Amino acid sequence: MQLPPAAAAVPTVGGFVDTSLEQIIILRPDLVLAYQGNSRELVDQLRQAGITVLAFNEPLAISEIVDQMELLWLIAGSPGAEARR
């Protein structure tokens, strides 16, 4: 799959096993998404650094994926949605 040109400019912070806490903190994200495969220690460190982390469990059914995407939409996809929750 070829990524759009704008995606090439997005900095990387590693993967599941080599995620860079320092690089994430430098980027100062509004929200970090984590999955069960991410280190619990990393998630805790990000939260201690004041970064909002939305951590999902590994879905066991398609309905759980739908629920996760709806939650993500409520938090990140709709401006001001978090104030309405």
C-alpha positions as CSV (number, residue, x, y, z in Angstrom):
1,M,0.0,0.0,0.0
2,Q,1.4,3.4,-0.9
3,L,0.9,6.2,1.5
4,P,-0.1,9.7,0.5
5,P,2.8,12.1,0.2
6,A,1.7,14.1,3.3
7,A,2.1,10.9,5.3
8,A,5.9,10.8,4.5
9,A,6.3,14.0,6.5
10,V,4.7,12.5,9.7
11,P,7.4,11.6,12.2
12,T,7.7,8.1,13.5
13,V,8.0,7.1,17.1
14,G,8.7,3.4,16.6
15,G,6.4,0.3,16.8
16,F,4.9,-1.9,19.5
17,V,8.2,-3.0,20.9
18,D,10.5,-0.1,20.1
19,T,8.3,2.9,20.8
20,S,10.2,6.0,21.9
21,L,8.8,7.7,24.9
22,E,11.1,10.7,24.3
23,Q,9.9,11.1,20.7
24,I,6.3,11.1,21.7
25,I,6.8,13.6,24.4
26,I,8.7,15.9,22.0
27,L,5.8,15.8,19.6
28,R,3.4,16.9,22.4
29,P,0.3,15.0,21.0
30,D,-3.2,15.8,22.1
31,L,-4.0,12.1,22.2
32,V,-2.1,8.8,22.0
33,L,-3.9,5.6,21.0
34,A,-2.5,2.4,22.6
35,Y,-3.5,-1.2,22.2
36,Q,-3.0,-4.2,24.4
37,G,0.3,-5.0,22.6
38,N,1.8,-1.7,23.8
39,S,3.8,-1.7,27.0
40,R,1.8,-0.9,30.1
41,E,4.9,0.9,31.4
42,L,5.0,3.1,28.3
43,V,1.3,4.0,28.7
44,D,1.8,4.8,32.4
45,Q,4.9,7.0,31.6
46,L,2.9,8.9,28.9
47,R,0.1,9.6,31.3
48,Q,2.6,10.7,34.0
49,A,4.0,13.1,31.4
50,G,0.5,14.6,31.1
51,I,-0.4,13.1,27.8
52,T,-3.9,11.7,27.3
53,V,-3.7,8.0,26.3
54,L,-6.7,6.1,25.1
55,A,-5.8,2.4,25.6
56,F,-7.9,-0.3,23.9
57,N,-8.1,-4.0,24.7
58,E,-7.5,-6.3,21.8
59,P,-11.0,-6.8,20.3
60,L,-12.4,-10.3,20.2
61,A,-15.3,-9.5,17.9
62,I,-16.2,-7.1,15.1
63,S,-18.7,-5.4,17.4
64,E,-15.9,-4.5,19.8
65,I,-14.0,-2.9,16.9
66,V,-17.1,-0.9,16.1
67,D,-17.4,0.2,19.8
68,Q,-13.8,1.2,19.9
69,M,-14.1,3.3,16.7
70,E,-17.2,5.0,18.0
71,L,-15.4,5.9,21.2
72,L,-12.5,7.2,19.2
73,W,-14.9,9.3,17.1
74,L,-16.5,10.7,20.3
75,I,-13.1,11.7,21.6
76,A,-11.2,12.8,18.6
77,G,-13.4,13.0,15.5
78,S,-16.0,15.5,16.6
79,P,-14.7,18.8,17.8
80,G,-16.0,19.5,21.3
81,A,-17.4,16.0,21.7
82,E,-15.5,15.3,24.9
83,A,-17.3,18.2,26.5
84,R,-20.7,16.6,25.6
85,R,-19.8,13.2,27.1
